[in-house]
Amino acid sequence: WQDKIRFFLTTLKVFYILDKDLKALEEPKEDDTQEVVKERKKREEDEFICKSHILNVLSATLYELYTNTKTTKEIWEDLEKKYKAEEEDTKKLFITQYMEFKFHDDKPLLPQIHELQIIVNTFSTLKIVLPEQFLDGVIIAKLPPSWRGYRKKMLHRNEEISLEEILKHLRIEEESCSRDLNDEKS
């Protein structure tokens, strides 16, 4: 949300209103020059535009919550805190899903691998960086019991292989096992 609204406000040339170093406007004085009056008016208009556009993208509930907030900066800072907390909760949820993920023998392995890949891809979206070697090790460790021999073989490999290579090996191994089962039945 933040990047989209930042882009939009920058395009409108009003994002400067959210600058933490922007000095507050001084109270109007009787002896203000035309230039100072013009500058104050522009700043007030930009503040209004900025605040209105931020409020406009909020849900009805958040709009009601922030509509009476005095400054745009207050709204922006509150939203940053709120969404950072939500993002942290989301990160914890995906880490938990990843750690608790288990492959099952009663389901085909490839769809399960795809499900795990979606979780891993979400990590990069959430800017959670895990070493590929860790991801590889977890996948190998989570293989179902029927894959015990294959797991041992993969754990005893001397050379490092990429996550994509491991997934390719697993696909080939599953297809091979599937063919072997079909040949036995024939």
N, C-alpha and C positions, 0 to 999 in steps of 0.2 A: 504494500500500500504506500509505503513511504517514498519509494523511488518514483512511482507513478505520479504522486501528487507533487513531489519535488520537481520533476520534469515539467509538469503542467504550470506550476507557479513560476518556474524559471522562464518558461516561454512567455508568460504574461509579464515578466520583469518585475515581479513582486516578491520573489522568494527572499530577497534581502531583509524583509520584515522579520523573518525568523532568525536572523543572525544574532547570536548571543552577545556579540560586541556592539550591536547597534544601540546608540545612545537614545535615551528617552527624549521625547519632544519636551522642550521647555514650555512653560505656561505662556499663553499670549500676553504681550505687553502693548501698551498704548503706542509706544514709539517704535514698534517693529517695522522694518522696511518692507516694501512690497515683495522683495525677494524672499524674505523670511516667511511672510504670510503665504506666498505661493508654495514654498517648500513644505510648510506645515500642512497646507491643504492637500498637496500631492501625497504626503506621507499618510494622512488620515484616509484618503481615498484608497491608497494601496493596502493599508491595514484592513479596510472594509472588504476589498476585493479578495485579499488573501484569506481572511477569516471566513468569508462567505463560501469560497470554493472548498475550503477544508470541511466546513459544516455540510456542504452539499454532498460530499462523497460518503458521509457517515450514515449508518443505519438510523432508523427513526429513534430508537432508544438512545443511541449515543448523541444524536442531534439534540434531543431534549435535555440530555445531561450537560452538554457544552454550550448550548445556545446563549446562556446568560453569563458565560465566562467572559471576563473583561478583555483579556488580550489574546491575540493569536498565538503568541509564544506560550502562554499557559496551556492552551488547547494542545499545541504541538508537543510540548514536554509531557503532558499527561498521557497523550496517546502513545508516545514513545515508550513510556514506562509500562503502560498497559500491554502493548504488543510485544515488548521484550519479555515480559513475564509469561505471556501466552506462548511465545516462541520457545522459551526454556521448557515449559510444560510439554510442548510438542516434541522437542528433542528427547526429553526423558521417556516419553511414550514410545518413540521409534527405537531408542536404545533398548528399552525393555522388550519390545517386540522382537528385536534382533537376537537378544540374548536368550529369550525363551523359545525362539523358533526351533522346531524339531522336524526332521524328515520322518516320514512314516512309510513302513513297508507296504501298507495296504493301498497306497496311492502311487501313481506313476511319478517318477523322480523329476522329470523335466518341468511339469507345471509347478512343482514345489520349488525347484531352483528358480523359476521365473518369479515366483512370489517373494523369495528371498532377495532376488536382484532388485525388485521394486523397493524393498526396504533399504537396501544398500544405496540405490540411486537417490532415495530421499535424503540420505545422509549428506550427499554433496549439495543438494538443494538447501539444506539447513546449515550448510557450512560446518558439518561435523567431519573432521578429517581423521580417518583411521588408516594406518599403514596397510597396503595391499596384502602384505605377508600375514597380518593379523586376520584379515577377512578370509584369506585362503585357508588358514589354519582352522578357523571356526567352521567353515563349510565342511572341511574334511572331518573334523571332530563330530559334527552333527549328522553325519551319514547314518542311515538306519542300520540296525543290527545285521541285516542280511548282507550289508556291504563291508563287514568287518575285515575280510581279507583284502579288499581293495583299499580300505582305509589304511591298513598297515603298510601296504605297498606304497601308497602316496606319502605317508609319514616318513618312510625310510629313503625317499628320493634324496639324492645329494644336491642336484641342481634346483635352483628356484624356478618356478614357472608362474606365469601370470594368472590372474583370476579367470580371464577369458580361456586360457589353455586348460585350466582345471575344469571349467564348465564344459569345454569341448570334450575332454577325456570322459567326463561323467555321461555326456550324451552318448558317446560311442559305446561306453561300457553298458549303459542301459539298453541300447539297441541290440548289442551283442547278446546280452543275457536274455532279452525278449526273443531273439531268433533261436537261441539255444533251447528255450522252453518250448517254442513252437515245433522245433525239430524233434524233441523228445515226445511230444504229443502225437506226432505223425506216424 
